Amino acid sequence: MTITRLAPEERLSGAVIGGGLIWLAGQVADDTSLDAEGQTADILKQIDALLAQAGTDKRALLSATVILADIRDAPAMNRAWDRWLDQAHKPARMTIEAALVDPAWKVEITGVALAP
């Protein structure tokens, strides 16, 4: 079996391709000065870039997990999500509230996509 690691960082890879799937690491906003809607849009651009690097796009996304530091930010997150979402290819999704590592992060998103 071949395993491909994309966007390696100090402790993790941005995505790992193996077994016919693309596993996304938790993605957080590069610009933490943004509100939850802005951070979500930033993260979704990163997900688009990782999926493109893997040779696919958001239509291949099978599932997504959204972690909010404050669940009251769900409507703001959903505004950005809804603008990004391909209505014909909706992934399974879960949204939860949890403390994030950096207090400036309002949103973190991970997911699994089908590899091309």
C-alpha positions in Angstrom: 0.0 0.0 0.0 1.2 3.5 -0.9 0.8 6.3 1.6 1.3 9.9 0.5 1.7 12.8 3.0 0.8 16.3 1.9 1.8 19.7 3.5 4.1 18.2 6.2 4.6 20.3 9.2 6.6 19.9 12.4 4.2 17.4 14.1 1.8 16.4 11.4 0.9 16.3 7.7 -1.9 18.5 6.4 -3.4 15.5 4.7 -2.5 11.8 4.3 -3.6 9.7 1.3 -3.9 6.0 1.8 -6.4 3.1 1.3 -8.3 5.1 -1.3 -9.0 7.9 1.2 -7.7 11.4 1.9 -7.5 12.1 5.7 -7.4 15.8 6.5 -5.7 17.0 9.6 -7.6 19.6 11.7 -7.4 22.8 9.7 -7.4 26.2 11.5 -7.4 29.7 10.2 -4.2 31.4 9.2 -5.7 34.8 10.2 -6.9 34.5 13.8 -8.0 38.1 13.8 -11.1 37.0 11.8 -14.5 36.2 13.4 -15.9 32.7 13.2 -17.3 33.2 9.7 -14.0 34.6 8.4 -12.0 31.8 10.0 -14.3 29.2 8.5 -13.9 30.7 5.0 -10.1 30.7 5.5 -10.2 27.1 6.6 -12.4 26.0 3.7 -9.9 27.6 1.3 -7.2 25.5 2.9 -9.3 22.4 2.5 -9.8 23.2 -1.2 -6.1 23.6 -1.6 -5.3 20.3 0.1 -7.9 18.5 -1.9 -6.5 20.0 -5.1 -3.0 18.9 -4.2 -4.4 15.4 -3.7 -6.0 15.6 -7.2 -9.6 16.1 -6.3 -12.0 18.7 -4.8 -14.8 19.2 -2.3 -17.2 17.0 -4.2 -15.1 14.0 -3.0 -15.5 15.0 0.7 -17.2 12.1 2.5 -17.4 13.5 6.0 -16.4 16.6 7.9 -16.1 17.4 11.6 -16.4 21.0 12.7 -15.1 22.0 16.1 -16.2 25.3 17.5 -14.6 26.9 20.5 -18.0 28.5 21.2 -21.1 26.7 19.9 -22.8 30.1 19.7 -20.6 30.7 16.6 -22.5 27.9 14.7 -24.7 30.4 12.7 -21.6 32.4 11.6 -19.7 29.2 10.7 -22.7 27.9 8.8 -22.9 31.1 6.7 -19.4 30.5 5.4 -20.0 26.7 5.0 -23.2 27.3 3.1 -21.5 29.6 0.6 -18.7 27.0 0.1 -20.9 23.8 0.0 -21.6 22.1 -3.3 -25.3 21.4 -2.8 -25.1 18.3 -5.1 -22.3 16.8 -3.1 -22.9 17.3 0.6 -20.7 15.4 3.0 -21.8 13.9 6.3 -21.0 16.5 8.9 -20.8 16.8 12.7 -20.4 20.0 14.6 -19.2 20.0 18.3 -18.0 22.5 20.9 -14.6 21.9 22.4 -11.6 23.9 23.7 -9.1 24.5 20.9 -5.3 24.5 21.5 -4.9 28.2 20.6 -7.4 30.5 22.3 -7.5 32.7 19.1 -8.9 29.8 17.1 -12.6 29.9 16.8 -13.0 27.0 14.4 -11.2 23.8 13.4 -12.3 21.5 10.6 -11.2 18.0 9.7 -12.6 15.5 7.2 -12.2 12.5 5.0 -12.5 12.5 1.2 -12.4 9.8 -1.5 -9.0 9.8 -3.3 -9.0 10.0 -7.1 
